[in-house]
Amino acid sequence: MSRLQLPIYHPPIYGLLRWAYTLCITAEHPSTNAWLYSNFIQVHCNKRFLELEEELFFDFYHGHWNDMLHNPFLMTSSITTNMLNDYAAHAGITDIIITQLNSGNYPVLFVDEQHISYTTAYQAYAFPHHILIYGYDLDERVFYTYGFGHDLKLGHHRTSFLEVEQAFQSIVHILDQKLRIDQNSFFYDFKPAVTFELDVHLIQHQLQDYLQSRSDLGRGDFKTDGLAFGIECYDHLVHFLRAVEQGEAFLLRANPPRQLHLLWEHKKTMMERVAYLQRNEIIPVNQQLLAGFIQIADQAQVARDLYVEHVFKGVDNVHQRIIEQLYSLRDQESMYVELLLKEIEQVNNSMLYA
């Protein structure tokens, strides 16, 4: 076989590649929807980012120690870079990847993107990161890869065998010098026959935690004292935007477009969850409730797009406008999540006494 492409699809959540790389394999399959909408409810951020001189990190929260392992439809093999390099010394990293692809496995390789030509780090600076490989062409000696390109958009790329080999050897060197911590490489085997029933009680519990800005997910695995959850994250996003506007010296790697994009993805997923629950008659059809979540998602998209215009078109005075939108989003969402919870509670109570 001289050419192979395993199927991938544009993922519903892609602000961070930890979600994009797994969901692009599974999310197109209807059998995975029950799992998708039973999860991706809680969010978190590091609330002392200025005090500790850290980058603000806002994201979905599952409570797993490694979110590359979160998807139950993927049988995942994880391997350290040193171990993979030992195997590569005998078989070659290119042949290892091709063998895995021929077996139907999707490699997510930990590399130095300084050697990957479609990335913004190419020939500019060392950047340890993962790349997803979903196919190859032996005649042209390229892998089919998926990731963020120079235009900052998630898309398909052709990456030469040589680039991947150089990028892998570079990360081996970086780890040998102890300049970074190993993040392992992964091989995903999609198992569409896995079954997952919609967990209405889990949805209810996570929505309650979201409103009350708390989470008991993952507490046995790592400390959560420095994290904010749920609705409280709005306050920290506001704090972040004010620090950006004021040019706060201790603000590390400020990236408002990414934070606002992730905020929009959360609101879009919340809206899609309500539509899914109504469409499958889990809760009664309530156009007013759905319209409220659609409005919230639309408003979050407006805030994201406004900041993008600020970056690329020089639109001024956007920070205060977005802060006002965040406060409005917080108030609207609190109200509509309460309404959604009442409908879910009625369903759970009826199931209890049925």
C-alpha positions as CSV (number, residue, x, y, z in Angstrom):
1,M,0.0,0.0,0.0
2,S,1.7,3.2,-1.1
3,R,-1.0,5.6,0.2
4,L,-3.3,5.6,3.2
5,Q,-5.5,8.1,5.0
6,L,-7.5,7.2,8.1
7,P,-10.7,9.2,8.5
8,I,-10.8,12.4,10.6
9,Y,-13.4,15.1,10.8
10,H,-13.4,18.7,12.0
11,P,-13.9,18.4,15.8
12,P,-16.7,20.2,17.7
13,I,-14.1,21.5,20.2
14,Y,-10.7,22.5,19.0
15,G,-9.4,25.5,21.0
16,L,-6.9,23.2,22.5
17,L,-5.4,20.2,20.6
18,R,-5.9,17.9,23.5
19,W,-9.6,17.9,22.6
20,A,-9.2,18.4,18.8
21,Y,-7.0,15.4,18.3
22,T,-9.3,12.9,20.0
23,L,-12.7,14.4,18.9
24,C,-11.6,14.6,15.3
25,I,-11.5,10.8,15.3
26,T,-14.7,10.1,17.3
27,A,-17.2,13.0,17.2
28,E,-18.6,12.3,13.7
29,H,-20.0,9.0,14.9
30,P,-23.5,9.4,16.5
31,S,-22.8,6.7,19.0
32,T,-20.4,9.0,20.8
33,N,-22.9,11.8,21.3
34,A,-24.3,10.5,24.6
35,W,-20.8,10.6,26.1
36,L,-20.0,14.0,24.6
37,Y,-23.1,15.6,26.0
38,S,-22.7,13.9,29.4
39,N,-19.4,15.7,29.7
40,F,-17.8,19.0,28.6
41,I,-19.9,20.9,31.1
42,Q,-17.4,22.1,33.8
43,V,-14.7,24.7,33.1
44,H,-11.7,25.8,35.2
45,C,-8.9,28.4,35.3
46,N,-5.9,29.1,37.4
47,K,-7.1,32.0,39.5
48,R,-3.7,33.3,40.8
49,F,-2.1,33.7,37.4
50,L,-0.9,37.2,38.1
51,E,0.4,36.6,41.6
52,L,2.3,33.5,40.4
53,E,3.3,35.0,37.1
54,E,1.7,32.2,35.1
55,E,-0.2,32.2,31.8
56,L,-4.0,32.2,32.3
57,F,-5.2,28.8,31.4
58,F,-9.0,28.6,30.9
59,D,-10.4,25.3,29.6
60,F,-13.0,22.5,30.0
61,Y,-12.4,20.4,33.1
62,H,-12.7,16.6,33.3
63,G,-10.7,16.0,36.4
64,H,-8.3,13.6,34.6
65,W,-4.6,13.8,35.2
66,N,-4.0,13.6,31.4
67,D,-6.7,14.8,29.1
68,M,-5.2,13.0,26.2
69,L,-6.6,9.8,27.8
70,H,-10.2,11.1,28.4
71,N,-12.1,9.5,25.4
72,P,-13.7,6.1,26.2
73,F,-14.0,5.3,22.4
74,L,-10.3,5.4,22.0
75,M,-8.0,2.6,23.2
76,T,-4.9,4.5,23.9
77,S,-1.3,3.4,24.1
78,S,1.1,6.0,25.7
79,I,4.8,5.7,25.4
80,T,7.7,7.9,26.6
81,T,9.9,9.6,24.2
82,N,13.0,7.7,25.4
83,M,11.3,4.4,24.9
84,L,10.0,5.3,21.5
85,N,13.5,6.5,20.6
86,D,14.9,3.2,21.6
87,Y,12.5,1.4,19.3
88,A,13.2,4.0,16.5
89,A,16.9,3.1,16.8
90,H,16.1,-0.3,15.4
91,A,13.0,0.3,13.2
92,G,13.1,4.0,12.4
93,I,10.5,6.5,13.6
94,T,9.0,6.7,10.0
95,D,8.5,2.9,9.8
96,I,7.0,2.8,13.3
97,I,4.4,5.5,12.3
98,I,3.6,3.8,9.1
99,T,3.2,0.4,10.8
100,Q,0.8,2.0,13.3
101,L,-1.3,3.6,10.6
102,N,-1.5,0.4,8.7
103,S,-2.9,-1.2,11.9
104,G,-5.6,1.5,12.0
105,N,-4.0,3.5,14.9
106,Y,-3.7,7.3,14.9
107,P,-0.2,8.4,16.1
108,V,0.0,11.6,18.1
109,L,3.7,12.3,18.2
110,F,5.5,14.5,20.7
111,V,7.9,16.6,18.6
112,D,9.7,19.9,18.4
113,E,7.5,22.0,16.0
114,Q,10.6,24.1,15.1
115,H,11.1,21.5,12.4
116,I,7.5,21.2,11.2
117,S,7.0,23.6,8.3
118,Y,3.2,24.3,8.6
119,T,3.6,25.6,12.2
120,T,4.3,29.2,13.4
121,A,7.4,27.9,15.3
122,Y,9.1,26.6,12.1
123,Q,12.7,27.7,12.0
124,A,11.9,30.3,14.6
125,Y,12.0,28.8,18.1
126,A,11.9,25.4,19.8
127,F,8.3,24.4,20.6
128,P,7.6,21.0,22.1
129,H,4.1,20.0,21.0
130,H,2.0,17.1,19.7
131,I,1.2,16.5,16.0
132,L,-1.6,14.2,14.8
133,I,-0.7,11.9,11.9
134,Y,-3.6,10.2,10.0
135,G,-1.9,8.9,6.9
136,Y,1.0,8.7,4.5
137,D,2.1,8.7,0.8
138,L,5.1,6.6,0.2
139,D,5.7,7.9,-3.3
140,E,5.9,11.5,-2.1
141,R,7.4,10.6,1.3
142,V,4.9,12.7,3.2
143,F,2.6,12.1,6.2
144,Y,-0.9,13.6,6.3
145,T,-1.0,15.7,9.5
146,Y,-3.6,17.8,11.3
147,G,-3.0,20.9,13.3
148,F,-2.8,24.7,13.5
149,G,-1.0,26.3,10.6
150,H,0.5,29.6,9.9
151,D,-2.9,31.2,9.5
152,L,-3.7,29.9,13.1
153,K,-6.5,27.8,11.7
154,L,-6.9,24.1,12.3
155,G,-6.4,22.2,9.1
156,H,-4.9,19.4,7.0
157,H,-1.2,19.4,6.1
158,R,1.4,17.4,4.2
159,T,4.5,16.9,6.3
160,S,7.6,15.2,4.9
161,F,9.1,12.1,6.5
162,L,12.3,14.1,7.0
163,E,10.6,16.9,8.9
164,V,8.9,14.4,11.3
165,E,12.2,12.6,11.8
166,Q,14.1,15.9,12.5
167,A,11.3,17.1,14.8
168,F,11.4,13.8,16.8
169,Q,15.1,13.8,17.1
170,S,15.0,17.4,18.2
171,I,12.6,16.7,21.1
172,V,14.8,13.8,22.1
173,H,17.7,16.2,22.4
174,I,15.6,18.8,24.3
175,L,14.6,16.1,26.8
176,D,18.1,14.9,27.2
177,Q,19.2,18.4,28.1
178,K,16.3,18.5,30.6
179,L,14.9,21.7,29.1
180,R,11.3,20.3,29.0
181,I,9.3,17.6,30.7
182,D,8.3,14.6,28.5
183,Q,4.7,14.6,27.5
184,N,4.7,11.2,25.8
185,S,3.4,10.1,22.4
186,F,0.1,8.4,22.0
187,F,-1.4,5.9,19.6
188,Y,-5.2,5.9,19.3
189,D,-7.3,2.9,18.2
190,F,-10.9,3.9,17.6
191,K,-13.5,1.4,19.0
192,P,-16.9,2.5,17.6
193,A,-18.6,-0.5,19.1
194,V,-18.1,0.8,22.7
195,T,-21.4,1.8,24.2
196,F,-22.1,4.8,26.5
197,E,-25.5,5.7,27.8
198,L,-26.5,9.3,28.4
199,D,-25.9,10.0,32.1
200,V,-28.6,12.5,33.1
201,H,-27.6,12.4,36.8
202,L,-24.0,13.2,35.8
203,I,-25.2,16.1,33.7
204,Q,-27.3,17.4,36.6
205,H,-24.4,17.1,39.1
206,Q,-22.0,18.9,36.8
207,L,-24.5,21.7,36.1
208,Q,-25.0,22.2,39.9
209,D,-21.2,22.3,40.4
210,Y,-20.9,24.7,37.5
211,L,-23.4,27.1,39.0
212,Q,-21.8,26.8,42.5
213,S,-18.3,27.2,41.2
214,R,-17.0,24.0,42.6
215,S,-15.9,20.6,41.4
216,D,-15.2,17.3,43.1
217,L,-13.8,15.8,39.8
218,G,-10.2,14.6,40.2
219,R,-9.7,15.7,43.8
220,G,-8.0,12.4,44.6
221,D,-5.5,12.9,41.8
222,F,-4.2,16.4,42.2
223,K,-4.7,19.6,44.2
224,T,-7.3,22.0,43.0
225,D,-6.8,24.8,45.5
226,G,-5.4,27.2,42.9
227,L,-8.3,26.6,40.5
228,A,-11.5,28.4,39.9
229,F,-14.5,26.5,38.5
230,G,-17.7,27.2,36.7
231,I,-19.4,30.6,36.9
232,E,-16.5,32.1,38.9
233,C,-14.3,31.8,35.9
234,Y,-16.0,34.9,34.4
235,D,-14.5,37.0,37.2
236,H,-11.0,35.8,36.4
237,L,-11.5,36.3,32.7
238,V,-12.5,39.9,33.5
239,H,-9.4,40.3,35.7
240,F,-7.3,38.9,32.8
241,L,-8.7,41.3,30.2
242,R,-8.2,44.3,32.5
243,A,-4.6,43.2,33.0
244,V,-4.2,43.0,29.3
245,E,-5.6,46.4,28.7
246,Q,-3.4,47.9,31.4
247,G,-0.3,46.2,30.1
248,E,0.3,44.4,33.4
249,A,4.0,43.5,33.6
250,F,3.5,40.2,35.3
251,L,1.0,38.9,32.7
252,L,2.7,35.9,31.0
253,R,1.9,35.0,27.4
254,A,-1.4,36.8,27.2
255,N,-3.6,35.2,24.5
256,P,-7.2,36.7,24.7
257,P,-8.3,35.3,21.4
258,R,-7.7,31.7,22.6
259,Q,-9.4,32.3,26.0
260,L,-12.4,33.9,24.3
261,H,-12.5,31.1,21.7
262,L,-12.6,28.5,24.4
263,L,-15.3,30.5,26.2
264,W,-17.4,30.4,22.9
265,E,-16.8,26.7,22.5
266,H,-18.1,26.1,26.0
267,K,-21.3,28.1,25.3
268,K,-21.7,26.4,21.9
269,T,-21.4,23.0,23.5
270,M,-23.9,24.0,26.3
271,M,-26.4,25.1,23.6
272,E,-25.9,21.9,21.5
273,R,-26.4,19.8,24.7
274,V,-29.8,21.4,25.3
275,A,-30.8,20.8,21.6
276,Y,-29.6,17.2,21.9
277,L,-31.6,16.6,25.1
278,Q,-34.8,18.1,23.6
279,R,-34.3,16.3,20.2
280,N,-34.0,13.0,22.0
281,E,-36.9,13.7,24.3
282,I,-34.8,13.6,27.4
283,I,-36.3,16.9,28.5
284,P,-39.4,18.5,27.0
285,V,-39.1,20.7,23.9
286,N,-38.9,24.3,25.3
287,Q,-38.1,26.8,22.5
288,Q,-37.6,29.6,25.0
289,L,-34.9,27.6,26.9
290,L,-33.1,26.7,23.7
291,A,-33.3,30.2,22.4
292,G,-31.7,31.5,25.6
293,F,-28.7,29.2,25.2
294,I,-28.4,30.1,21.5
295,Q,-28.3,33.8,22.4
296,I,-25.6,33.1,25.0
297,A,-23.5,31.2,22.4
298,D,-24.0,34.0,19.8
299,Q,-23.0,36.6,22.3
300,A,-19.8,34.7,23.2
301,Q,-19.0,34.5,19.5
302,V,-19.4,38.2,19.1
303,A,-17.0,38.8,22.0
304,R,-14.4,36.5,20.5
305,D,-14.8,38.0,17.0
306,L,-14.5,41.5,18.4
307,Y,-11.1,40.8,19.9
308,V,-9.9,39.1,16.7
309,E,-10.8,42.4,14.9
310,H,-8.9,44.3,17.6
311,V,-5.8,42.1,16.8
312,F,-6.0,42.0,13.0
313,K,-7.7,45.3,12.2
314,G,-6.7,47.5,15.0
315,V,-10.2,48.1,16.4
316,D,-9.8,50.2,19.6
317,N,-11.5,50.2,23.0
318,V,-12.6,46.6,22.9
319,H,-11.6,45.5,26.4
320,Q,-14.3,47.3,28.3
321,R,-16.9,46.3,25.8
322,I,-16.0,42.6,26.1
323,I,-15.9,42.9,29.9
324,E,-19.5,44.2,29.8
325,Q,-20.4,41.3,27.6
326,L,-18.8,38.8,30.0
327,Y,-20.9,40.2,32.9
328,S,-24.0,39.9,30.7
329,L,-23.1,36.4,29.8
330,R,-22.6,35.4,33.4
331,D,-26.0,36.7,34.4
332,Q,-27.8,35.2,31.5
333,E,-26.1,31.8,31.8
334,S,-26.8,31.6,35.5
335,M,-30.5,32.1,34.8
336,Y,-30.8,29.6,31.9
337,V,-28.7,26.9,33.6
338,E,-31.1,27.2,36.6
339,L,-34.0,26.6,34.2
340,L,-32.3,23.7,32.6
341,L,-31.5,22.2,35.9
342,K,-35.2,22.4,36.9
343,E,-36.2,20.4,33.8
344,I,-33.5,17.8,34.4
345,E,-34.5,17.5,38.0
346,Q,-38.1,16.8,37.0
347,V,-36.8,14.1,34.6
348,N,-34.7,12.5,37.3
349,N,-37.5,12.6,39.8
350,S,-39.9,11.0,37.4
351,M,-37.4,8.2,36.7
352,L,-37.0,7.7,40.5
353,Y,-40.7,7.2,41.1
354,A,-41.5,5.4,37.8
